[in-house]
Amino acid sequence: MGRPKSTRVDSVMHHVRERLAARALVPGERLPSIRQLAEQLAVSKTTVVEAYDRLAADGVIAARRGSGFYVAGHAPPLSLADVGPALDRSIDPLWISRQSLEAADTSLKPGCGWLPPSWLPEEELRRALRQIARAPQSSLLEYGRPYGHSGLREQLARRLADYGVPVGPQQLVLTDNGTQAIDLVCRFLLEPGDCVLVDDPGYFNFQALLRAHRVQVVGVPYTPTGPDVAAMATLLDQHRPRLYITNSAFHNPTGAVLSPLVAHRLLKLAEAHDLLIVEDDIFGDFEHESAPRLSAFDGLERVIQVGSFSKTLSASVRCGYIATKPEWCERLVDLKLATSFGNSPFSAEMLYELLRKGSYRRHLDSLRGRLADAMGETLLRLRTLDIQPWLEPRGGVFVWACLPGGLDAAEVSRAALADNLVLAPGNVFSLSQSATGYLRFNVAQCLSPRVFEGLERAMRKACVR
Amino acid sequence: MGRPKSTRVDSVMHHVRERLAARALVPGERLPSIRQLAEQLAVSKTTVVEAYDRLAADGVIAARRGSGFYVAGHAPPLSLADVGPALDRSIDPLWISRQSLEAADTSLKPGCGWLPPSWLPEEELRRALRQIARAPQSSLLEYGRPYGHSGLREQLARRLADYGVPVGPQQLVLTDNGTQAIDLVCRFLLEPGDCVLVDDPGYFNFQALLRAHRVQVVGVPYTPTGPDVAAMATLLDQHRPRLYITNSAFHNPTGAVLSPLVAHRLLKLAEAHDLLIVEDDIFGDFEHESAPRLSAFDGLERVIQVGSFSKTLSASVRCGYIATKPEWCERLVDLKLATSFGNSPFSAEMLYELLRKGSYRRHLDSLRGRLADAMGETLLRLRTLDIQPWLEPRGGVFVWACLPGGLDAAEVSRAALADNLVLAPGNVFSLSQSATGYLRFNVAQCLSPRVFEGLERAMRKACVR
């Protein structure tokens, strides 16, 4: 083997220095692999190795513990908006969260993901609060136990068993909310560069969350009976994903329900490809009767269930859970302590009171009836505007519907925002950006006729453009 | 350039396959870099490149987007206990958290980091709770705003300005707790493989938290006036760290206070080496008079201040904050929404009530007096057992003290635990494991004579072994 010609090495070094000067490569960024650059510049790998070594000796780049070469200096701080494909800010996964949370109290929010305050059991919550204010207990002053409130974990274990998910309290870790539950599981299972599958369309915050984990996110087309299993088989071969994140019960944004056939096939595929699954059960309590759950079919072997009560009870009672194998619980608790030092014993205590006394169950009974009425009403009004539901959901809060005449939902949403109406444009939910004509409606937020008046105006404005 | 000899390539492939068979390399693990393996096996880099390429063609290993070669299959889930050096479980950074949180109510906990419930303003907290239960407000039902409670952010901005940290409410992001605040900042600023400096000794949970970020953690020796600036200069040259995490006001575990001289030198070094600093102000409210703060000297240019009220008010009121530049606040809020979907408006409301009405200020006044008495008492009793304080703290809750006669603090702590006494052995706080003879005492948890009786018994037991 001869040494590479020094003029070639020089030209590779020159190429890298030029890209640095142009800020095409920035401090902390990984340089192309030796093979990539060799192919790109049509030189041998040895030439690139020597060029990189010399640049490293000059302090321009640095080798990092067996993982390749990096531009010297520090990486710029993480911007979620810059990770993944660049998107129009109005269909950025974070846009809808911010709009919904920042909206003035006078805004109408058919696009937001939660129930209006008037639908929540305010009086029961106040009563639970007064009780905690009176009771001689430590939840007011002390940290919670590492796994979380033990009485509440027992209550939750019983509820999950009712849904067919066999689980003991030692398999439940409480968290501050459902998103934190998913985040902990991602930290536990994922490494930067791993591949993760999400539904397309699917809940936008899964995308935002996964960006923070620096993983590759790939979409699986979603059908009215669950993810497209044939497409998933292909993606499993292509990308060897580590994890699939999905909703159980009513799917967000489509309102679809998993069929037993799809559930069974999906789990067989998962086993064959060593795929783990996170099933977010946040909409489970809206069900009239239990739909198939992956966690029930699988027995928590490769499916991890997470959930919370922010949608059904109150966004302010911050309490979520993770249900998984006992040996994973131990390590998830370590991670939880390291990254948040435990959770609010206070919210757990309130929730426990409401579950124990049956107030939560009674609240759900009336909620489901109200939601069914609102669903009927909303479907009717949408059809009046020629907006077609993708399917008629059996329950839950969401309708996924297509605008008429090729209207662009992002344009309609921008026009509506000027009118204090917060909509949820389809592409916020679509990794492939293939839901341009779709909107997600929250039926509980659609009861004012002003919603549809505003929507109609926005559709007309978007038309004229 | 000739092709590498095929026998050499074969022998490299054989070497890798053997290590795989022996599970010395596990699924998902990064293979040695081309250069490393070439050196190790005394073959050319080209030989290793060809061996890796062939193993990848066989599906045994996989190239990952320009970052090197990995064992095919998935990485095992993260275990914080396995990241970093293997430690005796009783001096593992997570051990002390678990012990303190899991301890029975009858345990004595001089090693834990927080105040006993009887020291906290229980009646004021109950009053705030009743007020929220009565008031016609949304904190009971809705998500908080993205930045957090605006009235509370104004209150906090005023308090920080009093400490000499110039900050507007638009520079404050509320979080669920102080640990979450640090975790968000780490997510924002760090990449896996980055280097981070912590104090040695220093707060153990910084170590545990940083393990979750997969960064290299390096200790800076701590002196009675702050970090050892000369040692830090050397470490900055050697490791080019991105971040330094430390406490302001009273240092944990030593109770030391930063001198203006050290603060000034440290900031000059940080500027010269592009080092960012997180200053955790969680003990600030225990001060009688303000010690120098890096964030005050620096004006929040490269210092980020975080804090919370879990130590001074209640561990159950989950509310922390990040103070930094407005443009970083925006992106931190994105990250917060993506990973926890906002925080508890409820805890923020309680805290706001207590700050606004002056109850918090009055509570602090009495707390500081009580702590000063407990400090005097504890120092006296420790000396009776010949346990020598490293310095006499000017205030706060902690005393860092050395056991007599070369006793091993981990052994003493194990013996004490059998006696229902939770101690904090020094090496939990020491990255270099150089605090074998030290214990951290929480003076507020040391008022029962049983603490020192148990300690004396444990010291005797540890002796005889």
Contacts between the chains, C-beta under 8 A, distances in Angstrom:
chain1	res1	chain2	res2	distance
A	1	B	1	5.6
A	1	B	2	5.3
A	1	B	4	7.1
A	1	B	44	5.8
A	1	B	46	6.4
A	2	B	1	5.2
A	2	B	2	7.5
A	4	B	1	7.1
A	28	B	191	6.6
A	30	B	66	5.8
A	30	B	67	6.2
A	31	B	66	7.7
A	32	B	66	5.8
A	33	B	63	7.3
A	33	B	66	4.1
A	33	B	67	7.5
A	33	B	68	7.5
A	34	B	34	7.1
A	34	B	49	7.4
A	35	B	49	7.4
A	35	B	63	7.7
A	36	B	66	6.0
A	44	B	1	5.8
A	45	B	45	7.5
A	45	B	46	6.6
A	45	B	49	5.5
A	46	B	1	6.5
A	46	B	45	6.6
A	46	B	46	5.7
A	49	B	34	7.4
A	49	B	35	7.4
A	49	B	45	5.5
A	63	B	33	7.3
A	63	B	35	7.6
A	64	B	193	5.5
A	65	B	193	6.3
A	66	B	30	5.8
A	66	B	31	7.6
A	66	B	32	5.7
A	66	B	33	4.0
A	66	B	36	6.0
A	66	B	68	6.4
A	67	B	30	6.2
A	67	B	33	7.4
A	67	B	67	5.2
A	67	B	68	5.3
A	67	B	193	6.6
A	68	B	33	7.5
A	68	B	66	6.4
A	68	B	67	5.3
A	68	B	68	5.5
A	73	B	274	7.1
A	74	B	194	7.7
A	74	B	240	7.9
A	74	B	242	5.2
A	74	B	274	6.0
A	75	B	191	5.3
A	75	B	194	7.7
A	75	B	242	8.0
A	77	B	188	5.1
A	77	B	189	5.3
A	77	B	328	6.7
A	77	B	331	6.7
A	78	B	187	6.5
A	78	B	188	5.3
A	78	B	189	7.5
A	78	B	331	7.2
A	78	B	335	7.1
A	79	B	331	5.3
A	79	B	334	7.7
A	80	B	331	7.1
A	80	B	334	4.8
A	80	B	335	6.2
A	80	B	338	6.0
A	81	B	331	7.8
A	81	B	334	6.9
A	93	B	338	7.9
A	94	B	334	5.2
A	94	B	337	6.2
A	94	B	338	6.7
A	97	B	146	7.7
A	97	B	337	4.9
A	97	B	341	7.1
A	98	B	146	5.8
A	98	B	337	7.1
A	101	B	143	5.8
A	101	B	144	7.7
A	101	B	145	5.9
A	101	B	146	5.1
A	101	B	337	7.6
A	101	B	342	6.5
A	102	B	145	6.5
A	102	B	146	6.1
A	114	B	142	7.8
A	114	B	143	7.1
A	117	B	138	6.0
A	117	B	141	4.2
A	117	B	142	5.9
A	120	B	141	4.9
A	122	B	140	6.4
A	122	B	141	6.3
A	125	B	140	5.4
A	125	B	141	7.2
A	126	B	133	4.7
A	126	B	134	7.6
A	126	B	140	6.9
A	127	B	133	8.0
A	129	B	129	6.0
A	129	B	130	7.9
A	129	B	132	6.5
A	129	B	133	4.0
A	129	B	140	7.4
A	130	B	129	7.9
A	130	B	130	6.4
A	130	B	133	4.7
A	132	B	129	6.5
A	133	B	126	4.7
A	133	B	127	8.0
A	133	B	129	4.1
A	133	B	130	4.7
A	133	B	133	6.5
A	134	B	126	7.6
A	138	B	117	6.0
A	139	B	316	6.0
A	140	B	122	6.5
A	140	B	125	5.4
A	140	B	126	6.9
A	140	B	129	7.4
A	140	B	314	6.6
A	140	B	316	5.6
A	141	B	117	4.2
A	141	B	120	4.9
A	141	B	122	6.3
A	141	B	125	7.2
A	141	B	314	4.9
A	141	B	315	6.9
A	141	B	316	5.8
A	142	B	114	7.8
A	142	B	117	5.9
A	142	B	314	7.8
A	142	B	315	5.4
A	142	B	316	6.2
A	143	B	101	5.8
A	143	B	114	7.1
A	143	B	310	7.7
A	143	B	315	4.1
A	143	B	316	7.4
A	144	B	101	7.7
A	144	B	316	7.9
A	145	B	101	5.9
A	145	B	102	6.5
A	146	B	97	7.7
A	146	B	98	5.8
A	146	B	101	5.1
A	146	B	102	6.1
A	176	B	176	5.7
A	176	B	318	7.4
A	176	B	340	6.7
A	176	B	343	8.0
A	176	B	344	7.6
A	177	B	340	6.0
A	177	B	341	6.1
A	178	B	341	7.8
A	179	B	338	7.9
A	179	B	339	6.4
A	179	B	340	5.2
A	179	B	341	4.3
A	180	B	339	7.1
A	180	B	340	4.9
A	183	B	339	4.6
A	183	B	340	6.9
A	187	B	78	6.5
A	187	B	212	6.2
A	188	B	77	5.1
A	188	B	78	5.3
A	189	B	77	5.3
A	189	B	78	7.5
A	191	B	28	6.6
A	191	B	75	5.3
A	191	B	192	8.0
A	192	B	191	8.0
A	192	B	192	5.6
A	193	B	64	5.4
A	193	B	65	6.2
A	193	B	67	6.5
A	194	B	74	7.7
A	194	B	75	7.8
A	205	B	337	7.6
A	205	B	338	6.5
A	205	B	341	6.7
A	208	B	334	7.6
A	208	B	337	7.1
A	208	B	338	3.8
A	209	B	338	4.9
A	209	B	339	6.0
A	211	B	338	6.8
A	212	B	187	6.2
A	212	B	335	5.9
A	212	B	338	5.2
A	212	B	339	5.6
A	240	B	62	7.9
A	240	B	72	7.9
A	240	B	74	7.9
A	242	B	74	5.1
A	242	B	75	7.9
A	274	B	73	7.0
A	274	B	74	6.0
A	310	B	143	7.7
A	310	B	341	7.8
A	314	B	140	6.6
A	314	B	141	4.9
A	314	B	142	7.8
A	315	B	141	6.9
A	315	B	142	5.4
A	315	B	143	4.2
A	315	B	342	7.9
A	316	B	139	6.0
A	316	B	140	5.6
A	316	B	141	5.7
A	316	B	142	6.2
A	316	B	143	7.4
A	316	B	144	7.9
A	316	B	344	6.5
A	316	B	345	5.4
A	316	B	346	4.9
A	317	B	346	7.7
A	318	B	176	7.4
A	318	B	318	7.8
A	318	B	343	7.4
A	318	B	344	4.6
A	318	B	346	7.7
A	328	B	77	6.7
A	331	B	77	6.7
A	331	B	78	7.2
A	331	B	79	5.3
A	331	B	80	7.1
A	331	B	81	7.8
A	334	B	79	7.7
A	334	B	80	4.7
A	334	B	81	6.9
A	334	B	94	5.2
A	334	B	208	7.6
A	335	B	78	7.1
A	335	B	80	6.2
A	335	B	212	5.9
A	337	B	94	6.2
A	337	B	97	4.9
A	337	B	98	7.1
A	337	B	101	7.6
A	337	B	205	7.6
A	337	B	208	7.1
A	338	B	80	6.0
A	338	B	93	7.9
A	338	B	94	6.8
A	338	B	179	7.9
A	338	B	205	6.5
A	338	B	208	3.8
A	338	B	209	4.9
A	338	B	211	6.8
A	338	B	212	5.2
A	339	B	179	6.4
A	339	B	180	7.1
A	339	B	183	4.6
A	339	B	209	6.0
A	339	B	212	5.6
A	340	B	176	6.7
A	340	B	177	6.0
A	340	B	179	5.2
A	340	B	180	4.9
A	340	B	183	6.9
A	341	B	97	7.1
A	341	B	177	6.2
A	341	B	178	7.8
A	341	B	179	4.3
A	341	B	205	6.6
A	341	B	310	7.8
A	342	B	101	6.5
A	342	B	315	7.8
A	343	B	176	8.0
A	343	B	318	7.4
A	344	B	176	7.5
A	344	B	316	6.6
A	344	B	318	4.6
A	344	B	344	6.3
A	344	B	347	6.8
A	345	B	316	5.4
A	346	B	316	4.9
A	346	B	317	7.7
A	346	B	318	7.7
A	346	B	346	7.8
A	346	B	347	7.4
A	347	B	344	6.9
A	347	B	346	7.5
